[in-house]
Amino acid sequence: MTPAIDAHVRLDTHPTHPSAVTADLTGTQARVALMALEAAGWSVVADNILVLARIDREEPYWADDAAKRLITEGMTVEITPRLQEAMDEEWTWANYPMPWCTRSEIREVSNAAQKIHDDIRDGRLLIHAHAHDGHTTVAIGTYLDDGKSVCLHGEDHLRQVTDITYDSPAQALLAFEKAHAAKMRPGPAPLTDIERAAIEARSAFDATAAKSAPALPEPETVPVYLADTGDHDALLDAFLDAHGEFEKRRTWSDDTTHAIHESQTLRIEHVHETPAHETAWTIAAYETPVSDRMWVLTATSATPAPVLQELLTHLADGDGWDTVIGAPVHERMVTTATQPLSDAGWKHTVDARWIRWTSPDGDAGVQFDAFAAQHPSQNLATWTVWAGTGPDQPTWTITASPQTPSTLLTDLSETLAHATGTRQAQPCREHLTRLATSATPVAPAVTASRPASRSR
């Protein structure tokens, strides 16, 4: 059946912002679709290009809602596979501050907060003053259409209009000053990180750049420690899809994802969008669900995806995280854990408390802290794996505490000694600029190759 309206809407994920959604409109009656999407909260960023960027990270849900409405009205809607996957995803807010709410009720709260945000952004709600009440941001403002003054409580997707209202701005300000005089500041509160991200997502971008950009050069094969960082989010998603014994949980801010083993004794934490040199991954093992940590391992945001992939593979292989609490670190354990490095010709040196193994090209190394190893109950960083110009100026690092299983460390050493990955050749500055604005950026592949046989 021919659609009643000649408007084609292609919905896709945003090229640079994780949850935002883009709409590309074509057809002689594309203007009809544009007006419908604008009325639903979408923002025009270029000719027949719109973006849906919200503060509650619910863009896929509302994009799906918009798609159904457009189809009902007689327009053609195309949804890309990656956006469809996001629409189909079922997730819950971990540590949500209103645990009594159902998923639909949480969405209602978030949507109400979104409307407040939109009213402020569009000038319908004028904020006179704000303050911090010790827990969150509070504010006083007036709706310009009816003159009603309201109190606001909370930030981002948790902001609400309280039950207190005033008939005039003067009454509202007097009451607000009485309650928050010491911390009261004029005007709206500074933008939160989530609000700034939404603004950036709504900024205009060149949707045709992907079509005009030259093809990327073929990636080169390099030692795994020099491989591209890859897409850590996709890596974790693939791991969770393949291993149903791990449960996915998110924090209420959506900045962090947890993967928790069904035994509750192994927990993986991934903090999204962290700077390259900061810790993005924390893996911790426990003897029981309520005991102290047996051991902990961390990895920075720039750690190559193939290295992380091998770590996750090891953890998913049976009881790959078991160890003995309080057991001393023997010299034999250190030798076993680093034997693959020695066999591969890595340089072995001893400097006081530090024992080091450095790759033949000097671009990576493993460092053992003999002093920290003598305090197994303190979870100190006893092992440090690095790549870069040196352990003091690393491109990325992995640290591990004394009780980290020797089988895991041996597996990690074998990966560093023998595995390879890919690294994208560095394009010129002009090419990088085009890629940064591309609507369909190319993510480095998460690949690694290893010898046919290996030992654990």
C-alpha positions in Angstrom: 0.0 0.0 0.0 1.3 3.4 -0.9 1.8 5.7 2.1 -0.8 8.5 2.3 2.0 11.1 2.9 5.1 11.3 0.8 7.5 11.6 3.8 10.3 9.1 4.6 11.8 9.2 8.0 15.1 7.4 8.8 15.8 7.0 12.5 19.3 6.2 13.7 21.5 6.5 16.8 23.4 9.8 17.2 27.0 9.7 15.9 28.6 11.0 19.1 26.1 10.9 21.9 25.2 7.4 23.2 21.4 7.6 23.8 20.4 10.5 21.4 18.5 9.7 18.2 18.6 11.4 14.8 15.9 11.7 12.1 16.7 12.2 8.4 13.7 13.3 6.4 13.1 12.9 2.7 10.1 13.2 0.4 8.0 15.9 -1.1 6.0 16.2 2.1 8.9 15.9 4.5 7.8 19.1 6.1 4.8 17.3 7.6 7.1 14.8 9.4 9.3 17.7 10.6 6.4 19.5 12.2 5.2 16.3 13.8 8.6 15.6 15.3 9.2 19.1 16.5 5.9 19.0 18.3 7.2 15.8 20.0 10.3 17.5 21.3 12.8 16.9 18.5 15.2 19.7 17.5 16.1 20.8 14.0 19.9 20.8 13.5 20.2 20.9 9.7 18.0 20.9 6.6 15.5 18.0 7.2 17.7 16.6 10.0 16.4 16.5 13.6 17.8 15.2 16.9 16.1 13.9 20.0 18.3 14.5 23.0 16.8 14.1 26.4 18.0 14.3 30.0 16.5 11.0 31.0 18.4 8.8 28.5 15.0 7.5 27.2 15.5 8.7 23.6 15.1 5.1 22.1 11.7 4.7 23.8 10.4 8.0 22.7 11.8 7.6 19.2 9.9 4.3 19.0 6.7 6.1 20.2 7.3 8.8 17.5 7.8 6.2 14.8 4.5 4.5 15.6 2.7 7.8 15.4 4.2 8.8 12.1 3.3 5.4 10.6 -0.2 5.7 11.9 -0.4 9.1 10.2 0.6 7.6 6.8 4.3 8.2 6.7 7.2 5.8 6.0 9.6 5.1 8.8 12.9 3.3 8.6 14.7 2.3 11.8 18.4 1.2 11.7 19.3 -2.1 13.3 21.4 -0.5 16.0 18.6 1.8 17.0 16.1 -1.0 16.9 18.4 -2.9 19.3 18.4 0.1 21.7 14.6 0.3 21.5 14.2 -3.4 22.3 16.6 -3.3 25.2 15.1 -3.9 28.6 17.1 -2.3 31.5 16.5 -1.0 35.0 18.0 1.8 37.0 20.3 0.4 39.6 20.2 2.3 42.9 17.2 4.4 41.7 16.3 6.8 44.6 12.6 6.0 44.2 12.7 2.1 44.4 9.0 1.9 44.9 8.3 3.0 41.3 7.7 0.5 38.5 9.5 0.9 35.2 6.6 2.8 33.7 6.3 5.0 36.7 10.0 5.8 36.5 9.5 6.8 32.9 6.6 9.1 33.9 8.8 10.8 36.5 11.6 11.2 34.0 9.2 12.6 31.4 7.8 15.1 33.8 11.4 16.2 34.5 12.0 16.4 30.8 9.0 18.8 30.4 10.4 21.0 33.1 13.8 21.1 31.4 12.1 21.9 28.1 10.0 24.7 29.6 13.1 26.3 31.1 15.1 25.9 27.9 12.3 27.3 25.7 11.7 30.3 28.0 8.2 29.2 29.2 9.5 28.7 32.8 11.6 31.6 34.2 13.9 30.6 37.0 14.4 33.5 39.5 16.8 31.8 41.9 18.3 28.5 43.0 20.1 27.0 46.0 21.6 23.8 47.2 19.7 22.3 50.1 22.5 20.0 51.2 21.3 17.1 49.0 20.3 18.5 45.7 19.4 21.7 43.8 16.2 23.6 44.5 14.8 26.5 42.6 12.0 29.0 42.3 10.4 30.0 39.0 7.3 31.3 37.3 5.4 30.0 34.3 5.0 32.9 32.0 1.8 31.7 30.4 -0.3 31.7 33.6 1.9 33.6 36.0 1.9 30.7 38.5 5.2 30.5 40.6 6.5 27.0 41.5 9.2 25.4 43.6 11.5 22.9 41.9 13.4 20.1 43.6 16.1 17.9 42.1 18.3 17.8 39.0 18.1 16.3 35.5 15.6 13.4 35.3 14.7 13.6 39.0 13.6 17.3 39.0 10.0 17.8 40.1 7.6 20.5 40.8 6.7 20.4 44.5 3.2 20.8 45.9 4.0 24.4 47.0 2.8 27.1 44.5 2.5 30.9 44.7 0.3 33.4 43.1 3.1 35.9 42.3 6.9 35.9 41.9 7.2 38.3 44.8 5.6 35.8 47.2 7.7 33.0 45.8 11.0 34.8 46.2 10.2 35.9 49.7 9.4 32.3 50.8 12.5 30.9 48.9 14.8 33.5 50.5 13.4 32.6 54.0 14.1 28.9 53.5 17.5 29.2 51.6 18.9 32.7 52.4 22.5 31.6 53.1 22.8 29.5 49.9 20.4 31.4 47.6 21.8 32.5 44.2 20.1 34.5 41.4 19.0 32.8 38.2 19.0 29.2 37.2 21.6 26.7 38.5 24.6 25.9 36.3 24.0 23.3 33.7 24.6 19.7 34.8 26.9 17.3 32.7 23.7 15.6 31.3 22.2 18.9 30.3 25.4 20.0 28.6 25.6 16.6 26.7 22.0 17.1 25.5 22.9 20.6 24.2 25.9 19.2 22.4 23.8 16.5 20.8 21.4 19.1 19.5 24.2 21.1 17.9 24.3 21.0 14.2 26.5 18.3 12.5 27.3 17.5 8.9 25.1 14.4 8.1 26.7 14.2 4.6 30.3 13.9 5.8 30.2 10.1 6.0 29.3 10.0 2.3 32.1 12.4 1.2 34.8 11.2 3.5 37.5 9.0 1.9 37.8 5.4 2.9 39.9 4.7 5.9 43.3 3.1 5.3 43.5 -0.6 6.1 44.3 -1.2 9.8 47.8 -2.6 10.6 48.5 -5.6 12.7 50.4 -4.8 15.9 51.2 -6.4 19.3 48.0 -6.5 21.3 49.2 -3.9 23.8 49.5 -1.4 20.9 46.0 -2.1 19.5 43.2 0.4 19.3 41.1 1.0 22.3 38.0 -0.1 20.4 34.4 0.2 21.7 34.4 -0.8 25.4 30.6 -0.5 25.7 30.0 -2.8 22.8 32.6 -5.3 24.3 30.7 -5.4 27.6 27.3 -5.8 25.8 28.6 -8.7 23.8 30.0 -10.3 26.9 26.7 -10.0 28.7 24.8 -11.4 25.7 27.1 -14.4 25.6 27.1 -15.1 29.4 23.7 -15.2 30.9 25.1 -16.0 34.3 26.0 -12.3 34.6 23.3 -9.8 35.3 23.5 -6.3 33.9 22.7 -3.4 36.2 23.0 0.4 35.7 23.4 3.1 38.3 20.6 5.7 38.4 22.8 8.3 36.6 23.4 5.8 33.7 27.1 6.6 33.8 28.1 3.2 35.1 27.1 -0.4 34.2 27.6 -3.3 36.6 27.9 -7.0 35.5 27.3 -9.2 38.6 27.8 -13.0 38.5 24.8 -15.1 39.7 26.9 -16.2 42.7 27.2 -12.5 43.7 31.0 -13.1 44.3 32.3 -11.5 41.1 31.4 -8.0 40.2 32.5 -6.0 37.1 32.0 -2.2 37.0 32.4 -0.2 33.8 32.3 3.6 34.0 31.4 5.0 30.6 33.0 8.0 28.9 36.0 8.3 31.3 39.2 10.1 30.2 41.9 7.8 28.7 44.1 7.8 31.8 41.4 7.3 34.4 40.0 4.0 35.7 37.1 2.8 33.6 37.0 -0.9 34.7 37.0 -2.4 38.2 36.8 -6.1 38.6 36.4 -7.4 42.2 36.1 -10.9 43.6 34.6 -11.9 47.0 34.6 -15.2 49.0 30.9 -14.7 49.8 28.4 -12.1 48.7 28.9 -10.1 52.0 32.6 -10.6 52.6 35.5 -8.2 52.0 37.2 -8.3 48.6 39.6 -11.1 47.9 41.2 -9.2 45.1 40.6 -6.3 42.8 41.8 -5.5 39.2 41.4 -2.1 37.5 41.9 -1.0 33.9 42.0 2.5 32.4 39.8 3.8 29.6 42.4 3.5 26.9 43.1 -0.2 27.5 43.0 -2.1 24.2 39.7 -3.9 23.7 41.4 -7.2 22.8 43.2 -7.2 26.2 39.9 -6.6 28.1 38.3 -9.2 26.0 40.8 -11.9 27.1 40.3 -10.8 30.7 36.5 -11.2 30.5 36.9 -14.5 28.7 39.0 -15.8 31.5 36.5 -14.6 34.2 33.7 -16.4 32.4 35.6 -19.7 32.2 34.3 -21.5 35.3 35.7 -20.3 38.6 38.3 -18.1 37.0 38.4 -15.7 39.9 38.9 -18.1 42.8 41.9 -17.6 45.1 42.9 -18.2 48.7 42.4 -15.3 51.1 45.5 -14.2 52.9 47.8 -16.6 51.1 51.3 -15.1 50.7 52.7 -14.4 47.2 55.5 -16.9 46.7 58.4 -16.4 44.2 57.1 -19.5 42.4 53.8 -17.8 41.8 55.4 -14.7 40.4 57.6 -16.9 38.1 54.6 -18.9 36.9 52.5 -15.7 36.2 55.3 -14.1 34.1 56.7 -17.2 32.4 55.1 -16.4 29.0 56.9 -13.0 29.1 60.2 -14.6 29.8 59.7 -17.2 27.1 58.9 -14.4 24.6 62.2 -12.6 25.4 60.9 -9.7 27.5 63.7 -8.1 29.5 63.8 -9.0 33.2 65.2 -6.4 35.7 65.1 -6.0 39.5 65.3 -2.5 41.1 64.9 -2.6 44.9 61.2 -3.5 45.6 60.4 -3.5 41.8 60.6 -6.5 39.5 60.0 -5.6 35.9 59.5 -7.3 32.6 59.7 -5.0 29.5 58.8 -5.9 25.9 61.6 -6.2 23.3 60.5 -2.9 21.7 60.2 -1.1 25.1 56.5 -0.1 24.5 55.0 -2.2 27.2 55.8 -3.8 30.5 54.7 -5.6 33.7 55.8 -4.5 37.1 55.6 -6.4 40.4 55.8 -4.5 43.7 57.4 -6.9 46.2 56.6 -4.6 49.1 52.8 -4.4 48.3 52.8 -8.2 48.0 53.7 -8.5 51.6 50.3 -6.9 52.6 47.8 -9.3 50.9 44.8 -8.1 53.0 45.1 -4.4 51.9 44.4 -4.9 48.1 47.3 -2.7 47.1 48.3 -2.4 43.5 50.9 -5.1 43.4 50.9 -5.8 39.7 50.9 -3.0 37.1 50.6 -3.7 33.4 51.4 -0.7 31.1 51.9 0.4 27.6 53.4 3.7 26.4 56.7 5.5 26.9 57.2 4.0 30.4 55.4 3.0 33.6 55.4 6.6 34.7 53.9 7.9 31.4 51.6 5.1 30.3 49.1 5.2 27.5 47.0 2.7 29.5 47.4 0.6 32.6 46.0 -2.4 34.4 46.6 -2.9 38.1 46.0 -6.0 40.2 46.1 -6.7 44.0 48.2 -9.4 45.6 45.5 -12.1 45.7 44.7 -11.8 42.0 44.6 -15.5 40.8 47.9 -16.6 39.2 46.0 -18.3 36.4 44.4 -14.9 35.4 47.9 -13.2 35.6 49.4 -16.0 33.5 46.7 -15.7 30.9 47.2 -11.9 30.8 51.0 -12.4 30.4 50.4 -14.9 27.5 48.1 -12.4 25.8 50.7 -9.6 26.1 53.5 -11.9 24.9 51.8 -13.5 21.9 48.4 -12.0 20.9 48.0 -9.3 18.2 45.4 -6.7 17.5 44.7 -4.0 14.9 45.5 -0.4 14.9 44.0 2.1 12.5 46.7 4.2 10.7 46.6 7.8 11.7 44.8 9.9 9.0 45.6 13.5 8.3 44.0 16.3 10.4 41.5 17.2 7.7 40.3 13.6 7.6 40.0 13.5 11.3 37.8 16.6 11.2 35.5 15.0 8.7 35.3 11.8 10.8 34.4 13.8 14.0 31.3 15.2 12.3 30.3 12.0 10.5 26.9 10.7 11.1 28.1 7.1 10.9 31.6 7.0 12.4 33.6 3.8 12.0 34.5 2.1 15.3 37.8 0.1 15.4 37.1 -3.6 15.3 37.6 -5.6 18.5 39.8 -8.3 17.2 42.7 -10.3 18.6 44.6 -13.3 17.3 46.4 -15.9 19.4 48.4 -19.0 19.0 46.4 -22.1 18.3 47.2 -23.7 21.6 47.4 -22.1 25.0 47.7 -23.2 28.6 45.9 -21.8 31.7 
